[in-house]
């Protein structure tokens, strides 16, 4: 499939085929608006061959709808495939999706704007400005040296020493400041500037800094200084604003879906609606607006940023490891992943929230860029990655003449993930005795119930559930924690190992199922019994980067079973 080859035909909102998802048929739809000049009225690289790959990826991974845009120098191509909202609202290039962590690139641009704005002031901001100088009372890490030395550059490039701790935050009335102030209670897992450790909370911290300096909500700042400048009129920083645009007829907001394999149907998911996490993943947009954004980044559009700022955004800062597609080591710059493809730089980022996934990349030297948005989370991530990186290979060619079979690659990853999950006990407790020789719990299961607190991870409440536990088909009675107050709602099923040692398996909440939490995380857990013979502490290895456990203090006794 050659990039410069145009397929000179145009079908407005035509049905060129269908995807069959078990009992649900999803038409492949090609949406265009011939009355505008926002993108070319030709297929370009989004031809029949690409359509076949879209059909295969959407069918294999169960993705209802996908929208795609490609920027090639002066040309922009965009299409929608499948369904944005069941039963019959089709995906188009203008359909709105959550951008997830692609939001981080906008936050990085906002920081560069603040640096430019302050250049002639008596106290100019720089990438190496310590953030504690700006929000001294709020930004406190467990280590005083790292607190005073962590800079904009460190937060933007994920090298503060703080890991994800993604299960720590959430709750009613949570504010941006609350998340920042919780950092002091969360263990660090590396020295500053020694290791790349992705941390969403640091981008929430950057949001707090921007809002503190400007006195304005980050959404307003991005609207005025970025999106209006680039004519990104259908890009939003809150669910409410996106829904208001939909209600006024300006846009269609896709609904996120989970594929229920038992029922062979798509199940709608709740929209993520937590403004406190906006800096890490709150943008809602479409592939046409993202095409404008990628074009501005490639052209280094002076309306948005100075040349020095664009160069700063692209400069690699943290080594992030190797991946099959890229040449050599990949890095993280400021809000962007940085890799080499052959001899060309590629800036890229994925984004995933419940019900949605986005993948974007651009190659500055070739003036090529692509965005894929989907209304499914992990399935959308897989399908989007297949499409985005297959297209990169199509447009540029493979550096060594070989190609990655992306569908086979993700099939293997899914199989490996399944094996890891099934073999979790052997992996996490290699010295545990077989079940028939395991020591019984010190207490009856009801003795372990109650509410436990950690100042960073907040409260967790354990009850006894009589549902069938995955690993025990004979008796379903086990401890369970239903964590619906968290941003990432999840359930922990505690499987007894021996004595007061357990294994906590994460699963999605039935009220809002998500494949992002299916057969993914399994944590060692342990109870400590006090001198009074009652449970005093609960330890859960919630953060994989941390060698220890997060210890919760019991604050309230349990009183019920589920």
SULSULDA-V403120 format. One line per field, one symbol per residue. ss: DSSP state (H for helix, E for strand, C for the rest). psi: psi as a letter, one per 40 degrees, with the letter a starting at -180 (. if undefined). burial: 1 if it has 16 or more other C-alpha atoms within 10 Angstrom, else 0. A space follows every 50 residues. Layout:
BEGIN
ss: ???
psi: ???
burial: ???
END
This chain:
BEGIN
ss: CCCCCCCCCCCCCEEEEEEEECCEEEEEEECCCCCCCCCCCCCCCCCHHH HHHHHHHHHHHCCCEEEEEEEECCEEEEEEEEEEECCCEECCCCCEEECH HHHHHHHHHHHHHHHHHCCCCCCCCCCCCEHHHCCCCCCCCCCHHHHHHC EHHHHHCCCCCCCCCCCCCCCCCCCHHHHHHHHHHCCCCCCCCCCCCCCH HHHHHHHHHHHHHHCCCHHHHHHHHHHCCCCCCCCECCHHHHHHHHHCCC CCECCCEEEECCCCEEEECCCCCCHHHHHHHCCEECHHHHHHHHHHHHHC CCCCCCHHHHHHHHCCCEEEEECCCCCCEEEECCCCEEEEECCEEEEEEE EEECCEEEEEEEEHHHCEEEEEEECCCHHHHHHHHHHHHHHHHHHHCCCC CCCCCHHHHHHHHHHHHHHHHHCHHHHHCCCCCCHHHCCCCCCCHHHHCE EEEECCCEEEEEEEECCCECCECCCCCEEEEEECCCCCCEEEEEEEEECC EEEEEEECCHHHCCHHHCCCCEEEEEEEECCCCCEEEEEECCCCCCCCCE EEEEEEECCCEC
psi: hhdehhhgihhhfiheaihhgbehhhihhhhigeeifdiifidbegaddd ddddddddddeghdiiiiihhgbeihhiiihahdhieehihidehhiheb eedddddddddddddddedeiegiiidehhddddgdddhhiehddddeeh idddddeffeehadfdediiihfhidddddeedeehhieiihfeihhhhd dddddddddddddeeihdddddddecdddefgefhieidddddddddeed ihhiiiihhhddefihhiiiihghddedddfehhaiddddddddddddef heddiidddddddehidhheaiiddihaiiihbgeiihihhbeiihhiii hhiheiiihiiihddefiiihhiificdddddddddddddddddddihde eiihgdddddddddddddddddfdddddgdeiiideeihiidiiddeeia hihhddeaihhhihieihidegedhehiiihhgeeidghiihhhhhdhbf hihhhhiihdegiheeehfchhhiiiihhieeeihdihhhgdhdehdaih hhhhehiieii.
burial: 00100000000010000010100001111111000001111111111001 10111011111111111111110001111111111100011111111111 11111111111111110000000011101111001001111000011111 11111111111111111111000111101111110111110110111111 11111111111000000110111011100101011111100110100000 11111111100000110110110111111111111111111111111101 00011000110111111111000011100111111111111100111111 11111111111111001111111111111111111111111111111100 00000110010000001001100110000000000000101100111111 11110111111111100010000000111111110111111111111101 11111111100111111110111111111000001111111110110011 111100110000
END
